[in-house]
């Protein structure tokens, strides 16, 4: 269901900020406008830039929160999710599980 929501929101998913806005809607029960404002503020950009791939690609790359086509040495998978959780100040179950598993090994 979350993937369907991201696609339906029409914000481009990971290409832009659709996935980040969807996280806020799902985890904090924010309405769309409120979620867009929160994410834009966290990223330090205007709301209109959330859907601009030319703005979001370099920003996502710089922040290490994942891009559609991975780049050499860039974050992927759980690392990108960890950075998203930290940036948006949200709890993500898979991130918490990963952290608890790595803490047990130390």
C-alpha positions in Angstrom: 0.0 0.0 0.0 2.7 2.6 0.7 4.1 2.2 -2.8 0.7 2.7 -4.3 0.3 5.9 -2.2 3.6 7.3 -3.3 2.7 6.6 -7.0 -0.8 8.1 -6.5 0.6 11.2 -4.9 2.3 12.0 -8.2 5.4 13.6 -6.8 7.9 11.4 -8.6 8.8 9.1 -5.8 12.5 8.8 -5.2 13.2 10.9 -8.3 12.0 14.0 -6.4 10.5 14.2 -2.9 7.4 12.1 -3.3 8.8 9.3 -1.0 9.7 11.8 1.7 6.3 13.5 1.6 4.6 10.1 1.7 6.7 9.1 4.8 5.4 12.1 6.6 1.8 11.4 5.6 2.1 7.8 6.8 4.2 8.2 9.9 2.9 11.5 11.2 -0.6 11.5 9.7 0.1 14.8 8.0 -2.1 16.2 5.3 -0.4 16.6 1.9 0.2 20.4 2.2 1.6 20.0 5.8 3.8 17.1 4.7 5.2 19.1 1.7 5.9 22.1 4.0 7.7 19.9 6.6 9.9 18.1 4.0 10.7 21.4 2.2 11.7 23.0 5.4 13.9 20.0 6.4 15.6 20.1 3.0 16.0 23.9 3.0 14.1 24.4 -0.3 10.8 25.8 -1.5 7.8 23.6 -1.9 7.8 24.1 -5.6 11.3 22.5 -5.8 10.0 19.2 -4.3 8.9 18.1 -7.7 11.8 19.4 -9.7 14.2 16.6 -10.6 17.0 19.1 -11.4 16.9 20.4 -7.8 16.2 17.1 -6.1 18.7 14.9 -7.8 21.8 16.7 -6.6 20.2 17.4 -3.2 19.3 13.8 -2.6 22.8 12.8 -3.7 24.4 15.4 -1.4 22.3 14.3 1.6 22.8 10.6 0.9 19.1 9.8 0.9 19.1 7.8 -2.3 18.6 8.4 -6.0 16.9 6.3 -8.7 20.1 5.3 -10.4 22.7 4.6 -7.8 26.0 6.2 -8.1 29.4 4.6 -7.3 30.0 5.0 -3.6 26.6 6.5 -3.0 24.2 5.2 -0.3 21.7 2.5 -1.2 19.1 0.6 0.6 19.2 0.6 4.4 21.9 3.3 4.5 19.7 5.7 2.5 16.7 4.8 4.8 18.8 5.5 7.9 19.6 8.9 6.6 16.0 9.6 5.7 14.8 8.6 9.2 17.4 11.0 10.7 16.7 13.8 8.3 12.9 13.7 8.8 13.1 12.7 12.5 10.9 9.7 12.0 11.0 6.1 13.1 11.3 3.5 10.3 10.8 -0.1 11.5 13.4 -1.6 9.1 16.0 1.0 10.3 15.3 0.3 13.9 15.6 -3.5 13.3 18.9 -3.0 11.4 20.3 -0.8 14.2 19.3 -3.3 16.9 20.9 -6.2 15.0 24.2 -4.3 14.4 24.2 -3.2 18.1 24.0 -6.8 19.2 27.2 -7.6 17.2 29.3 -4.9 18.9 
